[in-house]
Amino acid sequence: MTVIVGLVHKNRVHLGGDSAGVAGLSITVRRDLKVFRNGPYVMGFTSSFRMGQLLRYAFEVPHPSGDLDRFMVTKFIDALRSCLKDGGWARKDSEQEQAGTFLVGIAGRLYTIHSDYQVGEPSDQYAAVGCGDDIALGALHATAALGLKPRQRITTALEAAAYHSAGVVGPFTYATTPKAD
């Protein structure tokens, strides 16, 4: 289910997402957003609407400080783990905690948070997650040198994923971080 697309442009992180809620072969167009702002962060989720609801409404995001990579891997992830546990969504399998997958932008940087709480940052300055991610990544790569505005590139990637993936459907929604210093 879903595709979330993100890219960095001029010290801002731009995200876009679809509206599909998928269960087996059934699809529902959801009104609740998969991309949103939470404080200075922009986030876009896949995996579970419950996780997304916790990220949007219950996650008290810590203010970034110091080395951003270290901060994301430690303080941000520690706060995230607590939020998901308190909200009843974190899972434990063979003594390993697991969550879901989402994109997060902060201070002009784009990160992918994986289900094992791994924090990754793409060197290409764009990323996608969800069942339409490979299609969206191809569109982002193909449009990189065309001089398109961020919203145009994201929309192209979302439209490509919706055209070629049964788990992706509009309408599309967007969110952007404030410009980083």
C-alpha positions in Angstrom: 0.0 0.0 0.0 1.1 3.5 -0.8 3.9 5.6 -2.0 5.6 8.5 -0.2 8.1 10.5 -2.2 10.6 13.0 -0.8 13.3 15.3 -2.2 15.6 18.0 -1.0 15.6 21.3 -3.0 17.3 24.5 -1.9 17.5 23.5 1.8 13.9 22.4 2.0 12.5 18.9 2.2 9.4 18.3 0.1 7.1 15.3 0.5 4.2 14.0 -1.4 2.0 11.0 -0.8 -1.1 9.1 -2.1 -4.4 8.4 -0.4 -4.7 4.6 -0.7 -5.7 2.4 2.2 -5.2 -1.2 1.0 -6.4 -4.4 2.6 -5.9 -7.5 0.4 -7.6 -6.7 -2.9 -9.7 -3.9 -1.4 -8.7 -0.2 -1.7 -10.2 2.8 0.1 -9.4 6.4 -0.6 -8.6 7.8 2.8 -9.1 11.4 4.0 -6.4 11.3 6.7 -3.1 12.5 5.3 0.0 10.3 4.9 2.2 13.4 4.7 2.2 16.2 7.3 4.2 18.6 9.4 4.9 17.9 13.0 6.8 20.9 14.5 9.9 21.6 12.4 9.7 18.1 10.8 7.8 16.9 7.7 6.8 13.2 7.7 5.3 10.8 5.3 4.4 7.2 6.3 3.6 3.8 4.9 3.1 0.5 6.8 0.1 1.5 9.0 -2.4 4.3 9.4 -2.2 3.8 13.2 1.5 4.4 13.1 0.9 7.6 11.0 -1.7 8.8 13.5 0.8 8.4 16.3 3.5 10.2 14.3 1.1 13.1 13.6 -0.8 13.5 16.8 1.1 11.8 19.7 4.7 12.1 18.8 6.3 14.9 20.7 9.2 15.5 18.4 12.5 16.4 20.1 14.1 19.7 18.9 17.2 18.8 16.9 20.6 19.8 18.4 24.2 19.1 17.7 25.3 16.7 15.0 22.1 15.9 13.1 23.0 12.4 12.2 23.8 11.5 15.8 20.7 13.2 17.0 18.4 11.3 14.5 19.9 7.9 15.4 19.7 8.5 19.2 17.3 11.1 20.6 14.8 11.1 17.7 14.7 7.3 17.5 14.4 7.0 21.3 11.5 9.4 21.4 9.9 7.6 18.4 10.2 4.2 20.1 8.6 5.5 23.3 5.7 7.1 21.3 5.0 3.9 19.3 5.2 1.7 22.4 2.9 4.0 24.4 0.4 4.1 21.5 0.3 0.3 21.3 1.8 0.0 17.9 5.4 -1.1 18.3 6.0 -4.8 17.8 8.6 -7.2 19.2 9.7 -10.3 17.4 12.5 -12.5 18.7 13.4 -9.8 21.1 13.9 -7.3 18.3 11.6 -4.2 18.2 10.0 -3.3 14.9 8.0 -0.4 13.7 7.0 0.8 10.3 8.7 2.8 7.5 8.5 6.5 6.9 10.3 9.5 5.5 11.2 12.5 7.7 12.7 15.8 6.7 14.4 18.3 9.0 16.9 21.1 8.5 17.2 20.5 4.8 17.9 16.8 5.2 15.8 13.8 4.2 15.9 10.6 6.1 14.3 7.2 5.7 13.3 5.5 9.0 13.1 1.8 8.4 11.1 -0.8 10.3 14.1 -1.8 12.4 14.6 1.9 13.4 17.6 2.2 11.0 18.1 5.8 9.9 19.2 6.3 6.3 19.9 9.4 4.2 20.0 9.1 0.4 23.0 10.6 -1.3 20.8 11.4 -4.3 18.7 13.8 -2.2 15.5 12.0 -3.0 13.8 8.9 -1.6 10.5 6.9 -1.9 8.9 4.3 0.3 5.9 2.0 -0.1 4.7 -0.4 -2.7 5.2 2.1 -5.5 8.7 3.1 -4.4 10.7 1.7 -7.3 8.4 3.3 -9.9 8.6 6.7 -8.1 12.4 6.4 -7.7 12.7 5.9 -11.5 10.6 9.0 -12.1 12.7 11.0 -9.7 15.9 9.9 -11.4 14.5 10.6 -14.9 13.4 14.1 -13.9 16.6 15.1 -12.0 18.1 17.1 -14.8 15.0 18.6 -16.3 14.9 21.8 -14.2 11.4 21.0 -12.8 10.2 22.5 -9.6 10.0 20.1 -6.6 6.2 19.8 -6.6 6.3 18.9 -10.4 8.9 16.2 -9.8 7.0 14.8 -6.9 3.7 14.8 -8.7 5.3 13.1 -11.7 6.7 10.4 -9.4 3.3 9.9 -7.7 1.5 9.8 -11.0 3.9 7.2 -12.4 3.4 5.1 -9.3 -0.4 5.4 -9.4 -0.4 4.4 -13.1 1.8 1.3 -12.6 0.9 0.1 -9.0 -2.4 -1.2 -7.9 -1.7 0.0 -4.3 -1.3 3.7 -5.1 -4.2 6.1 -5.7 -4.8 9.9 -5.6 -5.6 12.4 -4.6 -2.0 13.4 -3.7 -1.1 15.5 -0.7 2.1 17.5 -0.1 4.1 19.0 2.8 7.3 21.0 3.0 9.7 21.9 5.8 10.5 25.5 6.5 13.7 26.6 4.7 16.8 25.5 6.6 19.4 28.1 7.6 
